[in-house]
């Protein structure tokens, strides 16, 4: 990647792809974003995010876990197929599979994830449900760099969302998604512009 070239982004999705849509919109609307989505990959052939990619003319990769003898074989194939598109960074936008250090090593400090809680609280796949069951008054969204532990890597940004008395899992998650749709593209932009400095667990954002 030359200094003037946009950062090439691979986006991994497992669901409807609303975070992908928010990212594509941010890239399209901001000439200074500094990045472009070159491939969208999924572990599920029915993921709605794949159709969003097709509609935008972006290459797609589908690699179901069930098509492989084990997770290692699946991950190796997924990484190889993504690498064919020469991405400089990877964005996990609702991707529901855990990735190993072997996969992450291809993009050190350049794999970003969004998680629907204020980490380190409520890690894992049921963060919104867990927050409601715990009775917290605030939860929210976290965007972080990915390491080998689940929802554990250095935090780039967080934003709180109030838990209302009448919330259920669906209503609370919808409000968190609204925040995610702003926070994730903003953090990916910082990465694309080379403004993130990582020191241990701390991420510093360099000024423009």
N, CA, C and O of each residue as an XYZ file, in Angstrom:
832
protein
N       0.842     -1.194      0.000
C       0.000      0.000      0.000
C       0.877      1.244      0.000
O       1.673      1.434      0.920
N       0.751      2.074     -0.990
C       1.510      3.315     -1.045
C       0.858      4.343     -0.145
O      -0.319      4.200      0.184
N       1.601      5.406      0.280
C       1.020      6.398      1.180
C      -0.247      7.044      0.644
O      -1.112      7.441      1.425
N      -0.373      7.156     -0.681
C      -1.527      7.830     -1.255
C      -2.679      6.884     -1.583
O      -3.785      7.335     -1.877
N      -2.427      5.580     -1.533
C      -3.469      4.608     -1.893
C      -4.405      4.380     -0.724
O      -3.958      4.376      0.424
N      -5.698      4.188     -0.982
C      -6.614      3.866      0.115
C      -6.294      2.503      0.703
O      -5.876      1.596     -0.017
N      -6.488      2.355      2.010
C      -6.289      1.070      2.661
C      -7.355      0.098      2.168
O      -8.540      0.431      2.131
N      -6.933     -1.086      1.796
C      -7.838     -2.117      1.290
C      -8.409     -2.896      2.477
O      -7.659     -3.437      3.289
N      -9.749     -2.948      2.571
C     -10.420     -3.524      3.729
C     -11.168     -4.798      3.352
O     -11.889     -4.835      2.355
N     -10.990     -5.837      4.158
C     -11.836     -7.020      4.104
C     -12.810     -6.930      5.270
O     -12.404     -6.656      6.399
N     -14.087     -7.157      5.006
C     -15.101     -7.114      6.061
C     -15.696     -8.504      6.216
O     -16.109     -9.119      5.233
N     -15.741     -9.004      7.452
C     -16.297    -10.324      7.748
C     -17.639    -10.157      8.442
O     -17.755     -9.405      9.410
N     -18.651    -10.856      7.949
C     -20.006    -10.747      8.487
C     -20.596    -12.142      8.680
O     -20.215    -13.095      8.001
N     -21.536    -12.238      9.626
C     -22.305    -13.476      9.787
C     -23.797    -13.238      9.674
O     -24.568    -14.192      9.569
N     -24.223    -11.971      9.694
C     -25.642    -11.673      9.726
C     -26.084    -10.706      8.651
O     -25.614    -10.762      7.515
N     -27.001     -9.809      9.023
C     -27.662     -8.941      8.050
C     -26.756     -7.877      7.452
O     -27.040     -7.354      6.374
N     -25.674     -7.553      8.136
C     -24.698     -6.638      7.555
C     -25.019     -5.161      7.726
O     -24.625     -4.347      6.891
N     -25.732     -4.794      8.801
C     -26.037     -3.377      8.982
C     -24.786     -2.562      9.285
O     -24.687     -1.409      8.868
N     -23.836     -3.139     10.000
C     -22.574     -2.424     10.234
C     -21.776     -2.287      8.940
O     -21.119     -1.270      8.715
N     -21.834     -3.306      8.096
C     -21.207     -3.204      6.780
C     -21.841     -2.067      5.993
O     -21.132     -1.272      5.376
N     -23.164     -1.979      6.005
C     -23.854     -0.912      5.283
C     -23.429      0.458      5.791
O     -23.220      1.380      5.003
N     -23.302      0.591      7.106
C     -22.872      1.864      7.681
C     -21.456      2.208      7.243
O     -21.155      3.367      6.959
N     -20.585      1.203      7.188
C     -19.214      1.430      6.763
C     -19.159      1.828      5.291
O     -18.450      2.767      4.930
N     -19.896      1.126      4.447
C     -19.913      1.462      3.021
C     -20.445      2.875      2.796
O     -19.942      3.600      1.938
N     -21.451      3.262      3.559
C     -22.005      4.607      3.439
C     -20.980      5.649      3.849
O     -20.838      6.677      3.187
N     -20.258      5.390      4.944
C     -19.246      6.339      5.410
C     -18.121      6.499      4.392
O     -17.650      7.610      4.150
N     -17.693      5.389      3.796
C     -16.634      5.444      2.783
C     -17.103      6.242      1.572
O     -16.358      7.061      1.032
N     -18.338      5.999      1.151
C     -18.867      6.666     -0.051
C     -19.043      8.167      0.157
O     -18.890      8.948     -0.782
N     -19.364      8.570      1.386
C     -19.672      9.965      1.650
C     -18.456     10.803      2.046
O     -18.534     12.031      2.072
N     -17.343     10.154      2.350
C     -16.183     10.876      2.867
C     -14.976     10.657      1.957
O     -14.362      9.591      2.003
N     -14.622     11.651      1.127
C     -13.482     11.479      0.227
C     -12.152     11.357      0.964
O     -11.157     10.929      0.379
N     -12.128     11.727      2.234
C     -10.898     11.632      3.028
C     -10.879     10.397      3.920
O     -10.035     10.294      4.810
N     -11.797      9.460      3.695
C     -11.877      8.293      4.575
C     -10.562      7.523      4.608
O     -10.096      7.118      5.672
N      -9.975      7.326      3.446
C      -8.675      6.662      3.397
C      -8.725      5.165      3.214
O      -7.689      4.504      3.285
N      -9.905      4.610      2.979
C     -10.006      3.167      2.805
C     -11.115      2.795      1.851
O     -11.974      3.613      1.521
N     -11.086      1.531      1.405
C     -12.139      0.998      0.544
C     -12.339     -0.472      0.852
O     -11.379     -1.196      1.115
N     -13.588     -0.911      0.821
C     -13.898     -2.321      1.054
C     -13.697     -3.081     -0.257
O     -14.345     -2.785     -1.262
N     -12.796     -4.060     -0.238
C     -12.484     -4.804     -1.463
C     -13.055     -6.210     -1.455
O     -13.142     -6.841     -2.508
N     -13.450     -6.718     -0.285
C     -14.045     -8.052     -0.221
C     -14.867     -8.154      1.052
O     -14.501     -7.602      2.090
N     -15.987     -8.869      0.957
C     -16.819     -9.191      2.112
C     -16.890    -10.698      2.210
O     -17.234    -11.372      1.239
N     -16.566    -11.231      3.374
C     -16.521    -12.677      3.573
C     -17.482    -13.079      4.683
O     -17.741    -12.306      5.606
N     -18.008    -14.302      4.583
C     -18.924    -14.798      5.598
C     -18.757    -16.295      5.784
O     -18.326    -17.013      4.882
N     -19.113    -16.744      6.979
C     -19.163    -18.174      7.268
C     -20.538    -18.746      6.974
O     -20.754    -19.950      7.109
N     -21.490    -17.868      6.562
C     -22.865    -18.306      6.316
C     -23.320    -17.873      4.928
O     -23.301    -16.680      4.624
N     -23.725    -18.806      4.086
C     -24.147    -18.444      2.726
C     -25.416    -17.596      2.699
O     -25.681    -16.914      1.709
N     -26.206    -17.632      3.779
C     -27.443    -16.863      3.826
C     -27.289    -15.514      4.519
O     -28.287    -14.839      4.769
N     -26.063    -15.108      4.834
C     -25.840    -13.837      5.526
C     -26.291    -12.666      4.650
O     -25.890    -12.562      3.491
N     -27.108    -11.806      5.198
C     -27.612    -10.669      4.443
C     -26.530     -9.721      3.987
O     -26.684     -9.021      2.986
N     -25.432     -9.699      4.726
C     -24.323     -8.828      4.344
C     -23.746     -9.157      2.983
O     -23.202     -8.277      2.316
N     -23.854    -10.412      2.557
C     -23.346    -10.807      1.237
C     -24.143    -10.127      0.134
O     -23.578     -9.694     -0.870
N     -25.461    -10.034      0.321
C     -26.282     -9.357     -0.674
C     -25.964     -7.875     -0.721
O     -25.956     -7.279     -1.798
N     -25.702     -7.271      0.428
C     -25.307     -5.858      0.456
C     -24.014     -5.659     -0.343
O     -23.872     -4.682     -1.078
N     -23.082     -6.595     -0.188
C     -21.830     -6.505     -0.937
C     -22.078     -6.659     -2.431
O     -21.542     -5.898     -3.237
N     -22.895     -7.648     -2.800
C     -23.227     -7.842     -4.218
C     -23.853     -6.577     -4.811
O     -23.513     -6.168     -5.921
N     -24.768     -5.967     -4.058
C     -25.443     -4.766     -4.541
C     -24.466     -3.609     -4.745
O     -24.685     -2.732     -5.581
N     -23.390     -3.625     -3.969
C     -22.387     -2.565     -4.071
C     -21.264     -2.910     -5.046
O     -20.332     -2.126     -5.223
N     -21.349     -4.087     -5.680
C     -20.319     -4.496     -6.625
C     -19.020     -4.925     -5.982
O     -17.953     -4.813     -6.587
N     -19.105     -5.420     -4.751
C     -17.917     -5.836     -4.002
C     -17.813     -7.360     -4.034
O     -18.816     -8.062     -3.905
N     -16.601     -7.858     -4.204
C     -16.371     -9.307     -4.233
C     -16.781     -9.947     -2.912
O     -16.662     -9.332     -1.852
N     -17.261    -11.183     -2.983
C     -17.669    -11.903     -1.777
C     -16.973    -13.262     -1.691
O     -16.592    -13.864     -2.695
N     -16.826    -13.711     -0.458
C     -16.261    -15.023     -0.151
C     -17.195    -15.698      0.835
O     -17.556    -15.093      1.845
N     -17.597    -16.936      0.573
C     -18.414    -17.709      1.498
C     -17.650    -18.975      1.857
O     -17.276    -19.757      0.983
N     -17.424    -19.166      3.150
C     -16.650    -20.329      3.594
C     -17.306    -20.910      4.851
O     -16.920    -20.551      5.963
N     -18.290    -21.800      4.693
C     -18.958    -22.386      5.863
C     -18.024    -23.310      6.646
O     -17.253    -24.074      6.065
N     -18.107    -23.227      7.947
C     -17.302    -24.087      8.805
C     -17.609    -25.557      8.559
O     -16.713    -26.399      8.629
N     -18.856    -25.869      8.275
C     -19.276    -27.261      8.092
C     -18.638    -27.921      6.874
O     -18.653    -29.147      6.762
N     -18.084    -27.136      5.971
C     -17.450    -27.689      4.779
C     -16.031    -28.178      5.030
O     -15.359    -28.633      4.105
N     -15.567    -28.086      6.279
C     -14.170    -28.425      6.590
C     -14.106    -29.420      7.738
O     -15.018    -29.480      8.562
N     -13.028    -30.203      7.797
C     -12.931    -31.235      8.834
C     -12.754    -30.666     10.234
O     -13.119    -31.313     11.216
N     -12.198    -29.464     10.337
C     -12.014    -28.851     11.656
C     -11.870    -27.339     11.492
O     -11.802    -26.826     10.375
N     -11.824    -26.635     12.623
C     -11.759    -25.176     12.596
C     -10.465    -24.677     11.959
O     -10.461    -23.669     11.251
N      -9.372    -25.388     12.214
C      -8.087    -24.957     11.661
C      -8.110    -24.982     10.142
O      -7.623    -24.053      9.498
N      -8.668    -26.033      9.570
C      -8.743    -26.128      8.112
C      -9.654    -25.040      7.549
O      -9.346    -24.424      6.529
N     -10.778    -24.813      8.228
C     -11.695    -23.743      7.801
C     -11.001    -22.385      7.824
O     -11.088    -21.619      6.864
N     -10.322    -22.097      8.907
C      -9.684    -20.789      9.058
C      -8.558    -20.594      8.041
O      -8.382    -19.501      7.503
N      -7.810    -21.647      7.788
C      -6.729    -21.554      6.810
C      -7.289    -21.233      5.424
O      -6.736    -20.404      4.701
N      -8.382    -21.891      5.063
C      -8.997    -21.627      3.754
C      -9.592    -20.232      3.701
O      -9.439    -19.527      2.703
N     -10.268    -19.829      4.764
C     -10.845    -18.486      4.806
C      -9.762    -17.423      4.645
O      -9.921    -16.480      3.870
N      -8.673    -17.576      5.371
C      -7.591    -16.594      5.270
C      -7.015    -16.563      3.857
O      -6.776    -15.488      3.305
N      -6.792    -17.741      3.270
C      -6.229    -17.784      1.916
C      -7.133    -17.076      0.920
O      -6.664    -16.319      0.070
N      -8.431    -17.328      1.031
C      -9.357    -16.722      0.074
C      -9.475    -15.207      0.275
O      -9.638    -14.460     -0.690
N      -9.392    -14.769      1.507
C      -9.394    -13.322      1.765
C      -8.122    -12.683      1.235
O      -8.163    -11.612      0.631
N      -6.991    -13.340      1.461
C      -5.703    -12.786      1.034
C      -5.609    -12.628     -0.478
O      -4.816    -11.823     -0.966
N      -6.401    -13.379     -1.220
C      -6.408    -13.216     -2.679
C      -6.819    -11.806     -3.089
O      -6.523    -11.371     -4.202
N      -7.496    -11.096     -2.200
C      -7.958     -9.730     -2.488
C      -7.013     -8.676     -1.903
O      -7.295     -7.479     -1.973
N      -5.905     -9.115     -1.333
C      -4.825     -8.245     -0.837
C      -5.314     -7.160      0.136
O      -4.994     -5.986     -0.046
N      -6.078     -7.535      1.156
C      -6.508     -6.519      2.121
C      -5.361     -6.089      3.030
O      -4.470     -6.874      3.353
N      -5.409     -4.829      3.429
C      -4.434     -4.286      4.383
C      -4.936     -4.390      5.817
O      -4.148     -4.314      6.760
N      -6.241     -4.561      5.983
C      -6.855     -4.653      7.309
C      -8.145     -5.442      7.205
O      -8.702     -5.612      6.121
N      -8.611     -5.924      8.351
C      -9.822     -6.734      8.412
C     -10.775     -6.123      9.430
O     -10.370     -5.778     10.540
N     -12.033     -5.990      9.054
C     -13.073     -5.451      9.936
C     -14.082     -6.555     10.226
O     -14.673     -7.119      9.305
N     -14.279     -6.862     11.499
C     -15.296     -7.835     11.897
C     -16.568     -7.065     12.216
O     -16.631     -6.345     13.213
N     -17.570     -7.216     11.376
C     -18.812     -6.452     11.497
C     -19.963     -7.428     11.730
O     -20.731     -7.745     10.821
N     -20.057     -7.894     12.978
C     -21.061     -8.915     13.272
C     -20.629    -10.294     12.832
O     -21.459    -11.103     12.417
N     -19.338    -10.576     12.916
C     -18.812    -11.895     12.566
C     -18.774    -12.731     13.834
O     -18.139    -12.342     14.814
N     -19.448    -13.881     13.826
C     -19.710    -14.634     15.052
C     -18.792    -15.844     15.223
O     -19.160    -16.804     15.901
N     -17.623    -15.811     14.628
C     -16.648    -16.881     14.817
C     -15.395    -16.334     15.479
O     -14.996    -15.197     15.230
N     -14.781    -17.144     16.317
C     -13.524    -16.768     16.954
C     -12.383    -17.059     15.990
O     -12.346    -18.113     15.355
N     -11.449    -16.108     15.887
C     -10.292    -16.255     14.999
C      -9.031    -16.455     15.829
O      -8.854    -15.826     16.873
N      -8.164    -17.330     15.358
C      -6.952    -17.673     16.105
C      -5.832    -16.676     15.837
O      -5.924    -15.822     14.956
N      -4.783    -16.813     16.623
C      -3.599    -15.986     16.418
C      -2.980    -16.201     15.055
O      -2.397    -15.274     14.492
N      -3.093    -17.403     14.508
C      -2.541    -17.670     13.182
C      -3.220    -16.807     12.128
O      -2.565    -16.301     11.217
N      -4.533    -16.639     12.250
C      -5.251    -15.770     11.320
C      -4.884    -14.312     11.571
O      -4.573    -13.581     10.630
N      -4.916    -13.889     12.816
C      -4.684    -12.484     13.159
C      -3.280    -12.027     12.789
O      -3.064    -10.842     12.533
N      -2.322    -12.951     12.755
C      -0.933    -12.579     12.470
C      -0.764    -11.994     11.073
O       0.231    -11.326     10.790
N      -1.730    -12.244     10.210
C      -1.652    -11.676      8.864
C      -1.869    -10.181      8.827
O      -1.471     -9.507      7.877
N      -2.514     -9.659      9.881
C      -2.828     -8.224      9.936
C      -2.608     -7.715     11.360
O      -3.576     -7.368     12.036
N      -1.376     -7.662     11.826
C      -1.118     -7.274     13.219
C      -1.619     -5.858     13.523
O      -1.308     -4.906     12.807
N      -2.399     -5.744     14.595
C      -3.005     -4.470     15.020
C      -3.847     -3.848     13.905
O      -4.043     -2.633     13.876
N      -4.342     -4.680     12.992
C      -5.171     -4.179     11.895
C      -6.405     -5.048     11.683
O      -6.937     -5.140     10.577
N      -6.851     -5.685     12.771
C      -8.139     -6.387     12.769
C      -9.014     -5.710     13.818
O      -8.674     -5.692     15.001
N     -10.141     -5.153     13.380
C     -11.030     -4.367     14.237
C     -12.347     -5.106     14.425
O     -12.865     -5.726     13.496
N     -12.882     -5.031     15.645
C     -14.166     -5.651     15.953
C     -15.060     -4.653     16.680
O     -14.569     -3.770     17.384
N     -16.365     -4.796     16.509
C     -17.322     -4.046     17.305
C     -18.088     -5.013     18.190
O     -18.460     -6.103     17.754
N     -18.325     -4.608     19.446
C     -18.975     -5.483     20.421
C     -20.042     -4.702     21.172
O     -19.794     -3.565     21.571
N     -21.245     -5.288     21.379
C     -22.347     -4.554     21.987
C     -22.344     -4.532     23.516
O     -23.303     -4.966     24.154
N     -21.255     -4.023     24.093
C     -21.201     -3.755     25.529
C     -20.046     -2.797     25.777
O     -19.258     -2.505     24.878
N     -19.961     -2.318     26.999
C     -18.798     -1.540     27.406
C     -17.789     -2.524     27.981
O     -17.827     -2.847     29.169
N     -16.894     -2.992     27.135
C     -15.894     -3.958     27.591
C     -15.018     -3.320     28.679
O     -14.777     -2.114     28.657
N     -14.540     -4.144     29.640
C     -14.531     -5.611     29.654
C     -15.805     -6.268     30.187
O     -15.821     -7.481     30.395
N     -16.862     -5.504     30.409
C     -18.113     -6.114     30.868
C     -18.803     -6.861     29.728
O     -18.801     -6.408     28.583
N     -19.385     -7.999     30.052
C     -20.273     -8.743     29.153
C     -19.610     -9.113     27.830
O     -20.085     -8.761     26.750
N     -18.509     -9.827     27.950
C     -17.870    -10.394     26.772
C     -18.715    -11.564     26.261
O     -19.562    -12.096     26.978
N     -18.464    -11.951     25.005
C     -19.121    -13.130     24.462
C     -20.328    -12.824     23.603
O     -20.645    -11.666     23.335
N     -20.996    -13.883     23.175
C     -22.024    -13.785     22.136
C     -23.364    -13.256     22.630
O     -24.220    -12.919     21.812
N     -23.573    -13.171     23.948
C     -24.884    -12.775     24.473
C     -24.769    -11.519     25.335
O     -25.366    -11.439     26.408
N     -24.014    -10.558     24.868
C     -23.704     -9.382     25.681
C     -24.944     -8.583     26.051
O     -25.061     -8.126     27.188
N     -25.867     -8.407     25.121
C     -27.056     -7.594     25.386
C     -27.955     -8.304     26.397
O     -28.432     -7.689     27.351
N     -28.181     -9.588     26.186
C     -28.979    -10.378     27.128
C     -28.343    -10.369     28.516
O     -29.036    -10.220     29.522
N     -27.033    -10.529     28.564
C     -26.338    -10.572     29.849
C     -26.441     -9.235     30.589
O     -26.583     -9.204     31.811
N     -26.368     -8.136     29.840
C     -26.487     -6.821     30.468
C     -27.863     -6.641     31.093
O     -27.978     -6.128     32.206
N     -28.909     -7.060     30.384
C     -30.266     -6.954     30.914
C     -30.437     -7.830     32.157
O     -31.019     -7.399     33.153
N     -29.934     -9.041     32.091
C     -30.076     -9.955     33.227
C     -29.323     -9.456     34.451
O     -29.724     -9.721     35.585
N     -28.234     -8.736     34.222
C     -27.424     -8.225     35.332
C     -28.040     -6.979     35.962
O     -27.687     -6.610     37.082
N     -28.956     -6.333     35.250
C     -29.619     -5.163     35.802
C     -28.825     -3.877     35.721
O     -29.051     -2.960     36.511
N     -27.890     -3.793     34.770
C     -27.096     -2.571     34.657
C     -27.959     -1.428     34.121
O     -28.955     -1.651     33.432
N     -27.557     -0.213     34.448
C     -28.261      0.973     33.964
C     -27.646      1.523     32.687
O     -28.303      2.251     31.943
N     -26.404      1.183     32.433
C     -25.711      1.608     31.224
C     -25.020      0.417     30.588
O     -24.408     -0.395     31.281
N     -25.116      0.314     29.294
C     -24.276     -0.594     28.519
C     -23.791      0.220     27.327
O     -23.626      1.433     27.457
N     -23.556     -0.396     26.170
C     -23.115      0.424     25.053
C     -22.389     -0.358     23.990
O     -22.652     -1.541     23.771
N     -21.467      0.321     23.332
C     -20.721     -0.259     22.217
C     -19.233     -0.016     22.411
O     -18.816      1.047     22.871
N     -18.450     -1.009     22.056
C     -16.991     -0.906     22.091
C     -16.430     -1.305     20.739
O     -16.841     -2.313     20.166
N     -15.494     -0.520     20.229
C     -14.722     -0.915     19.050
C     -13.297     -1.147     19.519
O     -12.700     -0.289     20.170
N     -12.755     -2.311     19.186
C     -11.432     -2.667     19.708
C     -10.629     -3.438     18.660
O     -11.178     -3.993     17.709
N      -9.338     -3.452     18.862
C      -8.465     -4.307     18.071
C      -8.596     -5.735     18.586
O      -8.835     -5.948     19.774
N      -8.444     -6.693     17.715
C      -8.696     -8.088     18.059
C      -7.397     -8.789     18.432
O      -6.388     -8.674     17.736
N      -7.443     -9.521     19.552
C      -6.329    -10.404     19.906
C      -6.879    -11.824     20.035
O      -8.005    -12.095     19.617
N      -6.096    -12.719     20.606
C      -6.473    -14.134     20.621
C      -7.552    -14.461     21.639
O      -8.109    -15.558     21.599
N      -7.865    -13.552     22.545
C      -8.929    -13.788     23.513
C     -10.226    -13.150     23.027
O     -10.199    -12.191     22.256
N     -11.347    -13.677     23.473
C     -12.646    -13.208     23.005
C     -12.953    -11.821     23.573
O     -12.947    -11.629     24.789
N     -13.222    -10.854     22.687
C     -13.632     -9.503     23.086
C     -12.681     -8.925     24.126
O     -13.107     -8.451     25.180
N     -11.404     -8.970     23.820
C     -10.381     -8.671     24.826
C      -9.361     -7.632     24.371
O      -8.726     -7.004     25.219
N      -9.179     -7.428     23.077
C      -8.067     -6.622     22.579
C      -8.145     -5.155     22.962
O      -9.158     -4.705     23.498
N      -7.080     -4.404     22.689
C      -7.008     -2.992     23.051
C      -8.186     -2.185     22.519
O      -8.579     -2.326     21.361
N      -8.741     -1.340     23.378
C      -9.959     -0.594     23.067
C      -9.621      0.696     22.329
O      -8.764      1.469     22.759
N     -10.314      0.915     21.206
C     -10.147      2.148     20.433
C     -11.138      3.209     20.899
O     -10.762      4.357     21.134
N     -12.410      2.819     21.032
C     -13.442      3.794     21.421
C     -14.621      3.067     22.044
O     -14.876      1.898     21.756
N     -15.340      3.790     22.910
C     -16.546      3.260     23.538
C     -17.587      4.370     23.634
O     -17.252      5.551     23.723
N     -18.855      3.965     23.614
C     -19.936      4.926     23.800
C     -21.061      4.252     24.568
O     -21.448      3.124     24.263
N     -21.578      4.950     25.560
C     -22.590      4.384     26.443
C     -23.982      4.478     25.841
O     -24.286      5.384     25.065
N     -24.823      3.513     26.221
C     -26.241      3.493     25.873
C     -27.015      3.207     27.153
O     -26.714      2.249     27.865
N     -28.009      4.035     27.444
C     -28.826      3.845     28.644
C     -29.724      2.625     28.493
O     -30.282      2.373     27.425
N     -29.852      1.876     29.577
C     -30.800      0.763     29.620
C     -32.101      1.293     30.226
O     -32.108      1.791     31.352
N     -33.187      1.184     29.484
C     -34.479      1.702     29.929
C     -35.276      0.625     30.667
O     -35.055     -0.573     30.486
N     -36.198      1.081     31.495
C     -36.987      0.151     32.310
C     -37.778     -0.840     31.459
O     -37.964     -1.992     31.850
N     -38.239     -0.388     30.300
C     -39.078     -1.255     29.469
C     -38.296     -1.977     28.371
O     -38.899     -2.564     27.472
N     -36.974     -1.943     28.430
C     -36.171     -2.589     27.391
C     -36.300     -4.106     27.436
O     -36.351     -4.717     28.503
N     -36.352     -4.685     26.258
C     -36.069     -6.110     26.118
C     -34.803     -6.226     25.273
O     -34.205     -5.219     24.892
N     -34.403     -7.461     24.984
C     -33.140     -7.650     24.270
C     -33.161     -6.981     22.897
O     -32.160     -6.408     22.468
N     -34.297     -7.055     22.212
C     -34.394     -6.485     20.873
C     -34.314     -4.966     20.893
O     -33.560     -4.377     20.118
N     -35.076     -4.331     21.764
C     -35.096     -2.865     21.782
C     -33.748     -2.291     22.211
O     -33.284     -1.299     21.647
N     -33.126     -2.908     23.200
C     -31.816     -2.425     23.644
C     -30.768     -2.622     22.561
O     -29.944     -1.740     22.317
N     -30.803     -3.779     21.913
C     -29.804     -4.054     20.873
C     -29.957     -3.081     19.703
O     -28.961     -2.674     19.105
N     -31.184     -2.710     19.374
C     -31.389     -1.764     18.281
C     -30.742     -0.419     18.584
O     -30.148      0.193     17.696
N     -30.848      0.048     19.818
C     -30.222      1.334     20.171
C     -28.705      1.218     20.193
O     -28.000      2.161     19.834
N     -28.205      0.067     20.614
C     -26.752     -0.147     20.570
C     -26.267     -0.168     19.124
O     -25.217      0.392     18.812
N     -27.025     -0.809     18.246
C     -26.648     -0.848     16.828
C     -26.563      0.555     16.238
O     -25.677      0.836     15.431
N     -27.474      1.431     16.634
C     -27.441      2.809     16.144
C     -26.102      3.463     16.494
O     -25.526      4.182     15.678
N     -25.619      3.216     17.690
C     -24.311      3.743     18.107
C     -23.193      3.066     17.326
O     -22.262      3.728     16.867
N     -23.284      1.749     17.174
C     -22.259      1.008     16.427
C     -22.102      1.544     15.010
O     -20.989      1.631     14.491
N     -23.214      1.900     14.392
C     -23.179      2.356     13.004
C     -22.433      3.670     12.837
O     -22.021      4.018     11.731
N     -22.260      4.400     13.930
C     -21.450      5.615     13.911
C     -20.019      5.327     14.364
O     -19.054      5.812     13.773
N     -19.904      4.528     15.426
C     -18.600      4.338     16.062
C     -17.657      3.477     15.221
O     -16.473      3.794     15.104
N     -18.170      2.389     14.631
C     -17.296      1.503     13.862
C     -16.685      2.215     12.655
O     -15.466      2.160     12.494
N     -17.468      2.882     11.796
C     -16.839      3.585     10.670
C     -15.832      4.644     11.120
O     -14.799      4.831     10.478
N     -16.132      5.335     12.219
C     -15.209      6.363     12.706
C     -13.872      5.749     13.103
O     -12.820      6.329     12.835
N     -13.905      4.582     13.739
C     -12.661      3.927     14.155
C     -11.918      3.329     12.965
O     -10.688      3.373     12.919
N     -12.648      2.772     12.004
C     -11.997      2.248     10.800
C     -11.325      3.393     10.042
O     -10.239      3.215      9.490
N     -11.946      4.537     10.011
C     -11.334      5.709      9.358
C     -10.014      6.074     10.026
O      -9.035      6.364      9.339
N      -9.978      6.062     11.346
C      -8.723      6.361     12.065
C      -7.637      5.364     11.675
O      -6.484      5.746     11.472
N      -8.005      4.083     11.569
C      -7.041      3.067     11.159
C      -6.549      3.338      9.745
O      -5.349      3.281      9.477
N      -7.476      3.631      8.847
C      -7.113      3.862      7.447
C      -6.212      5.083      7.295
O      -5.364      5.124      6.403
N      -6.390      6.053      8.142
C      -5.581      7.268      8.076
C      -4.267      7.147      8.844
O      -3.503      8.108      8.930
N      -4.005      5.951      9.408
C      -2.753      5.733     10.119
C      -2.636      6.501     11.420
O      -1.537      6.875     11.831
N      -3.774      6.738     12.074
C      -3.768      7.587     13.257
C      -3.831      6.814     14.573
O      -3.918      7.426     15.638
N      -3.788      5.478     14.519
C      -3.838      4.684     15.744
C      -2.449      4.228     16.143
O      -1.720      3.651     15.336
N      -2.081      4.488     17.397
C      -0.813      4.016     17.956
C      -1.125      3.064     19.103
O      -1.856      3.422     20.027
N      -0.577      1.856     19.052
C      -0.861      0.833     20.042
C       0.360      0.626     20.928
O       1.466      0.380     20.446
N       0.137      0.732     22.230
C       1.199      0.472     23.212
C       0.605     -0.419     24.295
O      -0.088      0.060     25.193
N       0.880     -1.717     24.206
C       0.279     -2.650     25.148
C      -1.228     -2.687     24.966
O      -1.725     -2.969     23.876
N      -1.953     -2.399     26.046
C      -3.410     -2.391     25.984
C      -3.956     -1.004     25.654
O      -5.173     -0.822     25.609
N      -3.107     -0.049     25.429
C      -3.570      1.319     25.206
C      -3.477      1.699     23.725
O      -2.476      1.435     23.059
N      -4.544      2.322     23.232
C      -4.563      2.834     21.861
C      -4.662      4.356     21.924
O      -5.602      4.910     22.493
N      -3.693      5.003     21.338
C      -3.689      6.465     21.280
C      -4.061      6.899     19.880
O      -3.606      6.311     18.899
N      -4.887      7.924     19.782
C      -5.286      8.474     18.495
C      -4.458      9.721     18.234
O      -4.545     10.715     18.955
N      -3.650      9.639     17.176
C      -2.831     10.783     16.820
C      -3.704     11.892     16.222
O      -4.630     11.597     15.467
N      -3.429     13.156     16.543
C      -4.189     14.239     15.938
C      -3.864     14.354     14.458
O      -2.824     13.884     13.996
N      -4.767     14.984     13.728
C      -4.538     15.171     12.285
C      -3.441     16.202     12.048
O      -3.107     16.494     10.900
